[in-house]
Amino acid sequence: MDTETGIALAAVVISAAAAFVSIHQAKTAKSSADAAKEQLAAAKEANQLTRQQMDRQTAKEQQEAAETEQSAQREAEKVQIALTNNGGSLAVRITNDSLRTVTDLQLTDVTPEEVGPWRSWKPNPNVGRSLSTTSWSLLHPGTDVTVALWLLDENGAHVPRLPSKAAVKIHFRDSDGQWWAAVTGRTATRIDPPPSTA
């Protein structure tokens, strides 16, 4: 075998070996690429599952918060205000028909709902302290308090004639520390804490 043939044969062997190595590297690269695609798909699926779990958890928390809010609303609406006319005084009875104690109960306003001489109000000075108090620290479930009020004219004089209807406003704090306002005949609403308690 002459030198040229040997060189040519060596070149063929080297080329074949290089081709074999190239094919092997291409297969390895393809396998690596396939493995990377599988890992990416698995990571996407894991991220999607995590996102779904987080979405479910968020939805659950939102539902629980809504249920808690609805329960608090129902309980706040069980603090009832009833009015009766009593010999020139407006008797305001506040009853806690909820399952929870309310605190910091305050009668804050009385507004006649018809045209008349009434401009302001004050506790009836001719009754005992228990009937002239307009704030109470506690009102337990199933209990009530009553206050007798005078309605006054623009000069501050007592007007014995009472309106047929009046809006009485109270505010109180529920057992969760949330503040509420209630007005006769209306839905209780959540309010910011009064300035004296904030």
C-alpha distance (Angstrom), angle and dihedral (degrees) to the residues before:
residue distance angle dihedral
M1 . . .
D2 3.69 . .
T3 3.77 125.5 .
E4 3.76 95.7 -103.4
T5 3.76 92.1 54.0
G6 3.79 90.1 47.9
I7 3.76 90.9 50.8
A8 3.78 91.5 47.1
L9 3.81 91.1 47.9
A10 3.81 90.7 48.4
A11 3.80 89.7 49.2
V12 3.83 90.3 51.6
V13 3.81 91.5 49.2
I14 3.80 91.3 47.0
S15 3.82 91.0 46.8
A16 3.81 90.8 48.7
A17 3.80 90.8 48.6
A18 3.80 90.9 47.5
A19 3.81 90.0 48.7
F20 3.81 90.0 49.4
V21 3.82 91.1 49.6
S22 3.82 90.4 46.6
I23 3.80 91.6 50.2
H24 3.82 90.3 47.3
Q25 3.83 90.9 48.8
A26 3.80 90.6 48.3
K27 3.83 90.6 51.0
T28 3.81 90.2 47.5
A29 3.81 91.2 48.0
K30 3.82 90.3 48.5
S31 3.81 90.8 48.7
S32 3.81 89.8 48.8
A33 3.80 90.8 48.0
D34 3.82 91.0 48.7
A35 3.81 90.4 48.3
A36 3.82 90.1 49.1
K37 3.83 90.1 50.0
E38 3.81 90.1 50.5
Q39 3.81 91.0 48.5
L40 3.79 90.6 48.4
A41 3.81 91.1 49.3
A42 3.82 90.3 47.9
A43 3.82 90.8 48.7
K44 3.82 91.0 49.1
E45 3.80 90.4 49.8
A46 3.81 91.4 47.8
N47 3.82 90.2 49.0
Q48 3.79 90.7 48.9
L49 3.82 91.4 49.7
T50 3.80 90.4 48.1
R51 3.81 90.6 48.8
Q52 3.82 90.5 49.3
Q53 3.81 90.8 49.7
M54 3.80 90.5 48.9
D55 3.82 90.7 47.8
R56 3.81 90.4 49.9
Q57 3.81 90.8 48.0
T58 3.82 91.4 48.4
A59 3.81 91.0 48.1
K60 3.81 90.2 48.5
E61 3.81 91.7 49.8
Q62 3.81 91.2 47.5
Q63 3.79 91.1 49.5
E64 3.81 91.5 48.6
A65 3.81 90.5 48.7
A66 3.81 90.8 49.3
E67 3.81 91.2 48.7
T68 3.81 90.6 48.7
E69 3.81 90.4 49.4
Q70 3.81 91.8 48.2
S71 3.80 91.1 48.8
A72 3.81 91.1 49.6
Q73 3.82 89.7 48.3
R74 3.82 91.9 50.7
E75 3.80 91.7 48.9
A76 3.83 93.0 46.5
E77 3.79 90.0 52.2
K78 3.80 89.2 56.6
V79 3.79 89.5 69.9
Q80 3.80 96.5 94.2
I81 3.81 133.2 -164.5
A82 3.81 120.5 -153.4
L83 3.81 126.8 -178.2
T84 3.79 131.4 -155.1
N85 3.79 132.6 173.2
N86 3.77 111.4 -121.6
G87 3.81 116.9 -178.4
G88 3.79 98.0 -53.1
S89 3.80 94.0 -32.3
L90 3.76 126.7 98.8
A91 3.81 107.0 -133.0
V92 3.80 111.4 -149.8
R93 3.79 115.1 -164.6
I94 3.81 117.9 -168.6
T95 3.80 115.2 -166.3
N96 3.79 127.6 -171.2
D97 3.81 104.0 -146.1
S98 3.81 91.7 162.1
L99 3.79 125.4 103.7
R100 3.81 92.2 -117.1
T101 3.77 135.6 70.4
V102 3.79 114.1 -111.6
T103 3.79 122.5 -150.0
D104 3.78 138.8 -161.8
L105 3.81 91.9 28.8
Q106 3.80 112.1 -177.5
L107 3.80 133.2 177.4
T108 3.80 100.4 -139.1
D109 3.80 108.1 171.5
V110 3.79 145.1 9.3
T111 3.80 118.0 -164.7
P112 3.81 123.0 177.8
E113 3.79 110.2 -132.8
E114 3.78 96.6 -145.9
V115 3.78 136.2 57.8
G116 3.77 112.9 -85.6
P117 3.78 145.7 115.5
W118 3.82 95.2 -73.8
R119 3.80 116.1 117.9
S120 3.80 106.0 154.4
W121 3.77 142.9 -3.0
K122 3.80 143.1 -137.1
P123 3.79 137.5 178.8
N124 3.81 113.0 -80.3
P125 3.83 104.3 -96.8
N126 3.82 92.2 -154.5
V127 3.80 96.6 67.1
G128 3.78 131.9 75.4
R129 3.77 124.2 -88.6
S130 3.81 93.7 -97.6
L131 3.83 90.0 61.2
S132 3.80 96.4 41.1
T133 3.80 99.6 51.1
T134 3.82 115.8 110.3
S135 3.81 99.2 -175.2
W136 3.77 132.2 52.2
S137 3.79 129.3 -173.8
L138 3.83 95.0 -147.8
L139 3.77 138.0 17.3
H140 3.79 111.4 -175.8
P141 3.81 123.7 -151.3
G142 3.79 112.4 -79.2
T143 3.81 94.8 18.1
D144 3.78 133.5 107.6
V145 3.79 142.0 -163.7
T146 3.80 129.7 -152.5
V147 3.77 130.7 -155.3
A148 3.81 126.8 -172.2
L149 3.81 113.8 -140.8
W150 3.74 135.7 -169.0
L151 3.76 119.7 -146.1
L152 3.79 112.4 -140.4
D153 3.79 135.1 -152.6
E154 3.81 125.2 -130.0
N155 3.83 90.2 -80.0
G156 3.81 93.3 52.2
A157 3.82 93.8 -106.3
H158 3.80 121.0 141.9
V159 3.83 114.1 -101.4
P160 3.84 107.3 -154.4
R161 3.81 92.7 -166.5
L162 3.79 107.2 86.5
P163 3.81 129.2 -153.4
S164 3.78 117.8 -108.1
K165 3.80 89.5 -123.6
A166 3.80 135.8 20.7
A167 3.79 135.7 178.3
V168 3.79 110.8 -129.0
K169 3.79 117.0 -167.7
I170 3.78 126.2 -158.6
H171 3.76 134.1 172.0
F172 3.78 128.9 -156.9
R173 3.78 143.7 160.8
D174 3.80 121.9 -114.0
S175 3.80 125.8 -139.7
D176 3.83 90.0 -91.7
G177 3.81 90.7 58.0
Q178 3.82 94.6 -107.4
W179 3.80 118.1 140.1
W180 3.80 122.0 -130.7
A181 3.79 137.7 -174.9
A182 3.78 121.0 -151.4
V183 3.79 128.0 -171.7
T184 3.80 125.6 -171.7
G185 3.79 110.3 -88.2
R186 3.82 95.6 6.2
T187 3.79 137.8 95.9
A188 3.80 116.9 -92.0
T189 3.80 113.0 -108.6
R190 3.77 131.8 -157.4
I191 3.81 113.4 -113.8
D192 3.78 139.0 -176.3
P193 3.79 114.7 -95.4
P194 3.80 111.8 -84.0
P195 3.84 112.4 -101.0
S196 3.80 93.1 -109.1
T197 3.83 91.6 59.3
A198 3.81 102.7 33.7
